[in-house]
Amino acid sequence: MAKAKSSVEPFDLEAALVELNQLVEQMEQGGSSLEESLKNFERGIALTRACQTALKTAEQKVQLLLEQNGRPTLTSFDEQMEDK
């Protein structure tokens, strides 16, 4: 049986942050109608939530990758720099 192709594209965190920054700048400049401001605010909230989800997922993946034999193997940044 052939595997179905997913139509969901991976989330682009950098593009979302750029768009969020543009929305903030546009809202700070003012001059938009109330309706447009609310629409931009809603989009900003959606982008913020998507970014938070993407970052949380990445953090969980890093935690999984850093575990060995069921035990965390994290070291402090300072210890890593001393080894070099």
PDB file as gemmi writes it, atoms N, CA and C in Angstrom:
CRYST1    1.000    1.000    1.000  90.00  90.00  90.00 P 1                      
ATOM      1  N   MET A   1       0.846  -1.183   0.000  1.00  0.00           N  
ATOM      2  CA  MET A   1       0.000   0.000   0.000  1.00  0.00           C  
ATOM      3  C   MET A   1       0.890   1.243   0.000  1.00  0.00           C  
ATOM      4  N   ALA A   2       0.609   2.183  -0.883  1.00  0.00           N  
ATOM      5  CA  ALA A   2       1.412   3.404  -1.006  1.00  0.00           C  
ATOM      6  C   ALA A   2       1.112   4.341   0.162  1.00  0.00           C  
ATOM      7  N   LYS A   3       2.148   4.981   0.630  1.00  0.00           N  
ATOM      8  CA  LYS A   3       2.008   5.935   1.727  1.00  0.00           C  
ATOM      9  C   LYS A   3       1.431   7.246   1.188  1.00  0.00           C  
ATOM     10  N   ALA A   4       0.423   7.764   1.855  1.00  0.00           N  
ATOM     11  CA  ALA A   4      -0.207   9.016   1.431  1.00  0.00           C  
ATOM     12  C   ALA A   4       0.745  10.175   1.689  1.00  0.00           C  
ATOM     13  N   LYS A   5       0.824  11.067   0.736  1.00  0.00           N  
ATOM     14  CA  LYS A   5       1.652  12.261   0.890  1.00  0.00           C  
ATOM     15  C   LYS A   5       0.956  13.262   1.787  1.00  0.00           C  
ATOM     16  N   SER A   6       1.702  13.826   2.688  1.00  0.00           N  
ATOM     17  CA  SER A   6       1.144  14.835   3.582  1.00  0.00           C  
ATOM     18  C   SER A   6       1.156  16.179   2.871  1.00  0.00           C  
ATOM     19  N   SER A   7       0.030  16.884   2.947  1.00  0.00           N  
ATOM     20  CA  SER A   7      -0.047  18.196   2.314  1.00  0.00           C  
ATOM     21  C   SER A   7       0.383  19.296   3.272  1.00  0.00           C  
ATOM     22  N   VAL A   8       0.758  18.923   4.500  1.00  0.00           N  
ATOM     23  CA  VAL A   8       1.182  19.895   5.498  1.00  0.00           C  
ATOM     24  C   VAL A   8       2.663  20.183   5.299  1.00  0.00           C  
ATOM     25  N   GLU A   9       2.981  21.449   5.096  1.00  0.00           N  
ATOM     26  CA  GLU A   9       4.379  21.842   4.929  1.00  0.00           C  
ATOM     27  C   GLU A   9       4.989  22.104   6.293  1.00  0.00           C  
ATOM     28  N   PRO A  10       6.308  21.907   6.427  1.00  0.00           N  
ATOM     29  CA  PRO A  10       6.937  22.183   7.717  1.00  0.00           C  
ATOM     30  C   PRO A  10       6.822  23.659   8.085  1.00  0.00           C  
ATOM     31  N   PHE A  11       6.724  23.910   9.380  1.00  0.00           N  
ATOM     32  CA  PHE A  11       6.588  25.269   9.872  1.00  0.00           C  
ATOM     33  C   PHE A  11       7.908  26.008   9.708  1.00  0.00           C  
ATOM     34  N   ASP A  12       7.858  27.210   9.156  1.00  0.00           N  
ATOM     35  CA  ASP A  12       9.050  28.034   8.959  1.00  0.00           C  
ATOM     36  C   ASP A  12       9.089  29.098  10.047  1.00  0.00           C  
ATOM     37  N   LEU A  13       9.837  28.815  11.098  1.00  0.00           N  
ATOM     38  CA  LEU A  13       9.898  29.703  12.250  1.00  0.00           C  
ATOM     39  C   LEU A  13      10.424  31.081  11.862  1.00  0.00           C  
ATOM     40  N   GLU A  14      11.479  31.112  11.067  1.00  0.00           N  
ATOM     41  CA  GLU A  14      12.066  32.395  10.687  1.00  0.00           C  
ATOM     42  C   GLU A  14      11.083  33.265   9.905  1.00  0.00           C  
ATOM     43  N   ALA A  15      10.356  32.664   8.979  1.00  0.00           N  
ATOM     44  CA  ALA A  15       9.373  33.414   8.191  1.00  0.00           C  
ATOM     45  C   ALA A  15       8.247  33.919   9.092  1.00  0.00           C  
ATOM     46  N   ALA A  16       7.847  33.102  10.055  1.00  0.00           N  
ATOM     47  CA  ALA A  16       6.791  33.519  10.977  1.00  0.00           C  
ATOM     48  C   ALA A  16       7.248  34.692  11.832  1.00  0.00           C  
ATOM     49  N   LEU A  17       8.493  34.662  12.286  1.00  0.00           N  
ATOM     50  CA  LEU A  17       9.022  35.766  13.090  1.00  0.00           C  
ATOM     51  C   LEU A  17       9.120  37.054  12.285  1.00  0.00           C  
ATOM     52  N   VAL A  18       9.504  36.944  11.014  1.00  0.00           N  
ATOM     53  CA  VAL A  18       9.568  38.120  10.141  1.00  0.00           C  
ATOM     54  C   VAL A  18       8.168  38.705   9.970  1.00  0.00           C  
ATOM     55  N   GLU A  19       7.198  37.842   9.696  1.00  0.00           N  
ATOM     56  CA  GLU A  19       5.822  38.314   9.521  1.00  0.00           C  
ATOM     57  C   GLU A  19       5.291  38.948  10.803  1.00  0.00           C  
ATOM     58  N   LEU A  20       5.586  38.323  11.933  1.00  0.00           N  
ATOM     59  CA  LEU A  20       5.147  38.865  13.223  1.00  0.00           C  
ATOM     60  C   LEU A  20       5.754  40.241  13.469  1.00  0.00           C  
ATOM     61  N   ASN A  21       7.027  40.397  13.165  1.00  0.00           N  
ATOM     62  CA  ASN A  21       7.697  41.692  13.314  1.00  0.00           C  
ATOM     63  C   ASN A  21       7.052  42.752  12.415  1.00  0.00           C  
ATOM     64  N   GLN A  22       6.715  42.377  11.193  1.00  0.00           N  
ATOM     65  CA  GLN A  22       6.069  43.304  10.262  1.00  0.00           C  
ATOM     66  C   GLN A  22       4.700  43.734  10.780  1.00  0.00           C  
ATOM     67  N   LEU A  23       3.961  42.778  11.335  1.00  0.00           N  
ATOM     68  CA  LEU A  23       2.645  43.106  11.893  1.00  0.00           C  
ATOM     69  C   LEU A  23       2.775  44.083  13.057  1.00  0.00           C  
ATOM     70  N   VAL A  24       3.753  43.845  13.920  1.00  0.00           N  
ATOM     71  CA  VAL A  24       3.959  44.733  15.065  1.00  0.00           C  
ATOM     72  C   VAL A  24       4.310  46.138  14.592  1.00  0.00           C  
ATOM     73  N   GLU A  25       5.221  46.241  13.639  1.00  0.00           N  
ATOM     74  CA  GLU A  25       5.607  47.557  13.112  1.00  0.00           C  
ATOM     75  C   GLU A  25       4.412  48.274  12.505  1.00  0.00           C  
ATOM     76  N   GLN A  26       3.617  47.535  11.739  1.00  0.00           N  
ATOM     77  CA  GLN A  26       2.439  48.124  11.090  1.00  0.00           C  
ATOM     78  C   GLN A  26       1.450  48.627  12.138  1.00  0.00           C  
ATOM     79  N   MET A  27       1.251  47.854  13.190  1.00  0.00           N  
ATOM     80  CA  MET A  27       0.304  48.252  14.229  1.00  0.00           C  
ATOM     81  C   MET A  27       0.837  49.432  15.040  1.00  0.00           C  
ATOM     82  N   GLU A  28       2.151  49.484  15.259  1.00  0.00           N  
ATOM     83  CA  GLU A  28       2.748  50.590  16.005  1.00  0.00           C  
ATOM     84  C   GLU A  28       2.652  51.906  15.238  1.00  0.00           C  
ATOM     85  N   GLN A  29       2.685  51.838  13.910  1.00  0.00           N  
ATOM     86  CA  GLN A  29       2.599  53.045  13.089  1.00  0.00           C  
ATOM     87  C   GLN A  29       1.205  53.653  13.139  1.00  0.00           C  
ATOM     88  N   GLY A  30       0.224  52.818  13.419  1.00  0.00           N  
ATOM     89  CA  GLY A  30      -1.150  53.310  13.472  1.00  0.00           C  
ATOM     90  C   GLY A  30      -1.699  53.565  12.080  1.00  0.00           C  
ATOM     91  N   GLY A  31      -2.818  54.211  12.020  1.00  0.00           N  
ATOM     92  CA  GLY A  31      -3.417  54.554  10.739  1.00  0.00           C  
ATOM     93  C   GLY A  31      -4.289  53.463  10.154  1.00  0.00           C  
ATOM     94  N   SER A  32      -4.302  52.292  10.767  1.00  0.00           N  
ATOM     95  CA  SER A  32      -5.142  51.200  10.276  1.00  0.00           C  
ATOM     96  C   SER A  32      -6.530  51.307  10.893  1.00  0.00           C  
ATOM     97  N   SER A  33      -7.492  50.785  10.181  1.00  0.00           N  
ATOM     98  CA  SER A  33      -8.857  50.767  10.727  1.00  0.00           C  
ATOM     99  C   SER A  33      -8.911  49.781  11.889  1.00  0.00           C  
ATOM    100  N   LEU A  34      -9.945  49.906  12.694  1.00  0.00           N  
ATOM    101  CA  LEU A  34     -10.125  48.995  13.817  1.00  0.00           C  
ATOM    102  C   LEU A  34     -10.234  47.560  13.326  1.00  0.00           C  
ATOM    103  N   GLU A  35     -10.962  47.368  12.251  1.00  0.00           N  
ATOM    104  CA  GLU A  35     -11.149  46.029  11.687  1.00  0.00           C  
ATOM    105  C   GLU A  35      -9.813  45.436  11.237  1.00  0.00           C  
ATOM    106  N   GLU A  36      -9.004  46.229  10.549  1.00  0.00           N  
ATOM    107  CA  GLU A  36      -7.697  45.756  10.084  1.00  0.00           C  
ATOM    108  C   GLU A  36      -6.758  45.496  11.263  1.00  0.00           C  
ATOM    109  N   SER A  37      -6.809  46.359  12.264  1.00  0.00           N  
ATOM    110  CA  SER A  37      -5.975  46.166  13.452  1.00  0.00           C  
ATOM    111  C   SER A  37      -6.334  44.882  14.178  1.00  0.00           C  
ATOM    112  N   LEU A  38      -7.628  44.602  14.305  1.00  0.00           N  
ATOM    113  CA  LEU A  38      -8.067  43.364  14.947  1.00  0.00           C  
ATOM    114  C   LEU A  38      -7.637  42.144  14.142  1.00  0.00           C  
ATOM    115  N   LYS A  39      -7.738  42.243  12.826  1.00  0.00           N  
ATOM    116  CA  LYS A  39      -7.311  41.146  11.957  1.00  0.00           C  
ATOM    117  C   LYS A  39      -5.815  40.898  12.122  1.00  0.00           C  
ATOM    118  N   ASN A  40      -5.031  41.969  12.157  1.00  0.00           N  
ATOM    119  CA  ASN A  40      -3.587  41.834  12.344  1.00  0.00           C  
ATOM    120  C   ASN A  40      -3.248  41.281  13.728  1.00  0.00           C  
ATOM    121  N   PHE A  41      -4.004  41.719  14.733  1.00  0.00           N  
ATOM    122  CA  PHE A  41      -3.787  41.227  16.086  1.00  0.00           C  
ATOM    123  C   PHE A  41      -4.060  39.723  16.162  1.00  0.00           C  
ATOM    124  N   GLU A  42      -5.158  39.286  15.553  1.00  0.00           N  
ATOM    125  CA  GLU A  42      -5.483  37.857  15.527  1.00  0.00           C  
ATOM    126  C   GLU A  42      -4.389  37.057  14.828  1.00  0.00           C  
ATOM    127  N   ARG A  43      -3.900  37.582  13.711  1.00  0.00           N  
ATOM    128  CA  ARG A  43      -2.828  36.902  12.983  1.00  0.00           C  
ATOM    129  C   ARG A  43      -1.563  36.839  13.844  1.00  0.00           C  
ATOM    130  N   GLY A  44      -1.270  37.918  14.542  1.00  0.00           N  
ATOM    131  CA  GLY A  44      -0.103  37.948  15.419  1.00  0.00           C  
ATOM    132  C   GLY A  44      -0.197  36.926  16.531  1.00  0.00           C  
ATOM    133  N   ILE A  45      -1.381  36.791  17.127  1.00  0.00           N  
ATOM    134  CA  ILE A  45      -1.589  35.793  18.177  1.00  0.00           C  
ATOM    135  C   ILE A  45      -1.393  34.390  17.613  1.00  0.00           C  
ATOM    136  N   ALA A  46      -1.942  34.129  16.428  1.00  0.00           N  
ATOM    137  CA  ALA A  46      -1.795  32.813  15.803  1.00  0.00           C  
ATOM    138  C   ALA A  46      -0.320  32.512  15.515  1.00  0.00           C  
ATOM    139  N   LEU A  47       0.408  33.505  15.012  1.00  0.00           N  
ATOM    140  CA  LEU A  47       1.833  33.312  14.736  1.00  0.00           C  
ATOM    141  C   LEU A  47       2.618  33.063  16.016  1.00  0.00           C  
ATOM    142  N   THR A  48       2.297  33.809  17.062  1.00  0.00           N  
ATOM    143  CA  THR A  48       2.975  33.639  18.344  1.00  0.00           C  
ATOM    144  C   THR A  48       2.764  32.233  18.882  1.00  0.00           C  
ATOM    145  N   ARG A  49       1.534  31.761  18.829  1.00  0.00           N  
ATOM    146  CA  ARG A  49       1.239  30.401  19.315  1.00  0.00           C  
ATOM    147  C   ARG A  49       1.959  29.344  18.479  1.00  0.00           C  
ATOM    148  N   ALA A  50       1.981  29.540  17.165  1.00  0.00           N  
ATOM    149  CA  ALA A  50       2.665  28.582  16.296  1.00  0.00           C  
ATOM    150  C   ALA A  50       4.170  28.571  16.579  1.00  0.00           C  
ATOM    151  N   CYS A  51       4.742  29.742  16.816  1.00  0.00           N  
ATOM    152  CA  CYS A  51       6.172  29.827  17.141  1.00  0.00           C  
ATOM    153  C   CYS A  51       6.460  29.144  18.470  1.00  0.00           C  
ATOM    154  N   GLN A  52       5.613  29.373  19.459  1.00  0.00           N  
ATOM    155  CA  GLN A  52       5.799  28.733  20.760  1.00  0.00           C  
ATOM    156  C   GLN A  52       5.722  27.210  20.644  1.00  0.00           C  
ATOM    157  N   THR A  53       4.787  26.719  19.849  1.00  0.00           N  
ATOM    158  CA  THR A  53       4.651  25.283  19.642  1.00  0.00           C  
ATOM    159  C   THR A  53       5.884  24.721  18.948  1.00  0.00           C  
ATOM    160  N   ALA A  54       6.366  25.413  17.916  1.00  0.00           N  
ATOM    161  CA  ALA A  54       7.548  24.957  17.194  1.00  0.00           C  
ATOM    162  C   ALA A  54       8.772  24.926  18.109  1.00  0.00           C  
ATOM    163  N   LEU A  55       8.928  25.942  18.940  1.00  0.00           N  
ATOM    164  CA  LEU A  55      10.061  25.988  19.862  1.00  0.00           C  
ATOM    165  C   LEU A  55       9.965  24.892  20.921  1.00  0.00           C  
ATOM    166  N   LYS A  56       8.779  24.638  21.419  1.00  0.00           N  
ATOM    167  CA  LYS A  56       8.585  23.580  22.410  1.00  0.00           C  
ATOM    168  C   LYS A  56       8.893  22.216  21.803  1.00  0.00           C  
ATOM    169  N   THR A  57       8.455  21.998  20.568  1.00  0.00           N  
ATOM    170  CA  THR A  57       8.730  20.743  19.871  1.00  0.00           C  
ATOM    171  C   THR A  57      10.232  20.569  19.671  1.00  0.00           C  
ATOM    172  N   ALA A  58      10.904  21.632  19.271  1.00  0.00           N  
ATOM    173  CA  ALA A  58      12.355  21.569  19.074  1.00  0.00           C  
ATOM    174  C   ALA A  58      13.063  21.268  20.389  1.00  0.00           C  
ATOM    175  N   GLU A  59      12.605  21.897  21.459  1.00  0.00           N  
ATOM    176  CA  GLU A  59      13.199  21.658  22.776  1.00  0.00           C  
ATOM    177  C   GLU A  59      13.037  20.194  23.182  1.00  0.00           C  
ATOM    178  N   GLN A  60      11.873  19.619  22.923  1.00  0.00           N  
ATOM    179  CA  GLN A  60      11.628  18.220  23.258  1.00  0.00           C  
ATOM    180  C   GLN A  60      12.523  17.300  22.436  1.00  0.00           C  
ATOM    181  N   LYS A  61      12.720  17.618  21.163  1.00  0.00           N  
ATOM    182  CA  LYS A  61      13.596  16.809  20.312  1.00  0.00           C  
ATOM    183  C   LYS A  61      15.030  16.862  20.817  1.00  0.00           C  
ATOM    184  N   VAL A  62      15.485  18.034  21.219  1.00  0.00           N  
ATOM    185  CA  VAL A  62      16.831  18.181  21.746  1.00  0.00           C  
ATOM    186  C   VAL A  62      16.988  17.347  23.015  1.00  0.00           C  
ATOM    187  N   GLN A  63      15.990  17.409  23.897  1.00  0.00           N  
ATOM    188  CA  GLN A  63      16.045  16.620  25.132  1.00  0.00           C  
ATOM    189  C   GLN A  63      16.160  15.130  24.823  1.00  0.00           C  
ATOM    190  N   LEU A  64      15.390  14.659  23.851  1.00  0.00           N  
ATOM    191  CA  LEU A  64      15.455  13.245  23.474  1.00  0.00           C  
ATOM    192  C   LEU A  64      16.821  12.882  22.909  1.00  0.00           C  
ATOM    193  N   LEU A  65      17.372  13.749  22.106  1.00  0.00           N  
ATOM    194  CA  LEU A  65      18.670  13.484  21.500  1.00  0.00           C  
ATOM    195  C   LEU A  65      19.798  13.486  22.528  1.00  0.00           C  
ATOM    196  N   LEU A  66      19.646  14.254  23.573  1.00  0.00           N  
ATOM    197  CA  LEU A  66      20.693  14.368  24.577  1.00  0.00           C  
ATOM    198  C   LEU A  66      20.636  13.281  25.644  1.00  0.00           C  
ATOM    199  N   GLU A  67      19.567  12.492  25.657  1.00  0.00           N  
ATOM    200  CA  GLU A  67      19.460  11.433  26.648  1.00  0.00           C  
ATOM    201  C   GLU A  67      20.196  10.194  26.167  1.00  0.00           C  
ATOM    202  N   GLN A  68      20.945   9.594  27.072  1.00  0.00           N  
ATOM    203  CA  GLN A  68      21.621   8.334  26.774  1.00  0.00           C  
ATOM    204  C   GLN A  68      21.265   7.352  27.874  1.00  0.00           C  
ATOM    205  N   ASN A  69      20.861   6.151  27.478  1.00  0.00           N  
ATOM    206  CA  ASN A  69      20.477   5.111  28.431  1.00  0.00           C  
ATOM    207  C   ASN A  69      19.435   5.601  29.431  1.00  0.00           C  
ATOM    208  N   GLY A  70      18.532   6.440  28.977  1.00  0.00           N  
ATOM    209  CA  GLY A  70      17.469   6.923  29.836  1.00  0.00           C  
ATOM    210  C   GLY A  70      17.887   7.984  30.826  1.00  0.00           C  
ATOM    211  N   ARG A  71      19.152   8.430  30.745  1.00  0.00           N  
ATOM    212  CA  ARG A  71      19.640   9.444  31.682  1.00  0.00           C  
ATOM    213  C   ARG A  71      20.073  10.677  30.910  1.00  0.00           C  
ATOM    214  N   PRO A  72      19.721  11.845  31.392  1.00  0.00           N  
ATOM    215  CA  PRO A  72      20.149  13.077  30.720  1.00  0.00           C  
ATOM    216  C   PRO A  72      21.671  13.199  30.755  1.00  0.00           C  
ATOM    217  N   THR A  73      22.224  13.734  29.677  1.00  0.00           N  
ATOM    218  CA  THR A  73      23.669  13.911  29.607  1.00  0.00           C  
ATOM    219  C   THR A  73      24.012  15.372  29.358  1.00  0.00           C  
ATOM    220  N   LEU A  74      23.224  16.251  29.919  1.00  0.00           N  
ATOM    221  CA  LEU A  74      23.451  17.674  29.710  1.00  0.00           C  
ATOM    222  C   LEU A  74      24.673  18.138  30.494  1.00  0.00           C  
ATOM    223  N   THR A  75      25.413  19.040  29.893  1.00  0.00           N  
ATOM    224  CA  THR A  75      26.524  19.685  30.583  1.00  0.00           C  
ATOM    225  C   THR A  75      26.334  21.182  30.450  1.00  0.00           C  
ATOM    226  N   SER A  76      26.923  21.913  31.349  1.00  0.00           N  
ATOM    227  CA  SER A  76      26.773  23.367  31.281  1.00  0.00           C  
ATOM    228  C   SER A  76      27.594  23.908  30.116  1.00  0.00           C  
ATOM    229  N   PHE A  77      27.222  25.069  29.667  1.00  0.00           N  
ATOM    230  CA  PHE A  77      27.919  25.717  28.564  1.00  0.00           C  
ATOM    231  C   PHE A  77      29.367  25.979  28.938  1.00  0.00           C  
ATOM    232  N   ASP A  78      29.592  26.394  30.179  1.00  0.00           N  
ATOM    233  CA  ASP A  78      30.957  26.692  30.636  1.00  0.00           C  
ATOM    234  C   ASP A  78      31.853  25.456  30.570  1.00  0.00           C  
ATOM    235  N   GLU A  79      31.322  24.306  30.966  1.00  0.00           N  
ATOM    236  CA  GLU A  79      32.095  23.067  30.913  1.00  0.00           C  
ATOM    237  C   GLU A  79      32.455  22.703  29.481  1.00  0.00           C  
ATOM    238  N   GLN A  80      31.534  22.930  28.562  1.00  0.00           N  
ATOM    239  CA  GLN A  80      31.794  22.620  27.152  1.00  0.00           C  
ATOM    240  C   GLN A  80      32.898  23.524  26.604  1.00  0.00           C  
ATOM    241  N   MET A  81      32.910  24.778  27.017  1.00  0.00           N  
ATOM    242  CA  MET A  81      33.910  25.728  26.518  1.00  0.00           C  
ATOM    243  C   MET A  81      35.295  25.418  27.084  1.00  0.00           C  
ATOM    244  N   GLU A  82      35.350  24.892  28.322  1.00  0.00           N  
ATOM    245  CA  GLU A  82      36.626  24.554  28.937  1.00  0.00           C  
ATOM    246  C   GLU A  82      37.278  23.376  28.237  1.00  0.00           C  
ATOM    247  N   ASP A  83      36.474  22.471  27.674  1.00  0.00           N  
ATOM    248  CA  ASP A  83      36.988  21.285  26.995  1.00  0.00           C  
ATOM    249  C   ASP A  83      37.634  21.621  25.656  1.00  0.00           C  
ATOM    250  N   LYS A  84      37.372  22.767  25.133  1.00  0.00           N  
ATOM    251  CA  LYS A  84      37.875  23.112  23.789  1.00  0.00           C  
ATOM    252  C   LYS A  84      39.188  23.810  23.854  1.00  0.00           C  
TER     253      LYS A  84                                                      
END                                                                             
